[in-house]
Amino acid sequence: MKPERIVLTGGPSGGKSTALEYLALDKPHMLFESGPEVATMLLSGGFPAPDEWHTWSPEWQRHFQHAVAATQLALEPVMDMRARR
């Protein structure tokens, strides 16, 4: 049986980290694992973002969202392994 998983999602400064801190205080017997925000990870890690020479386009957005989804799916089993330590 897979353990229950709760995912917090929301925009920047939406209170996800604060909510996680409160959950950890309220449920000290539970293990909480925090993963990176994938879009930020990609953009700060070198994924080519729009700039003054390469403007945003629906095609760029489609490729970026595909990269975010693929990276998120690849991270989930790793985060599950970390949570089972």
Secondary structure, 3 states (H helix, E strand, C coil): CCCCCCCCCCCCCCCHHHHHHHHHHHCCCCCCCCCCCHHHHHHHCCCCCCCCCCCCCHHHHHHHHHHHHHHHHHHHHHHHHHHCC
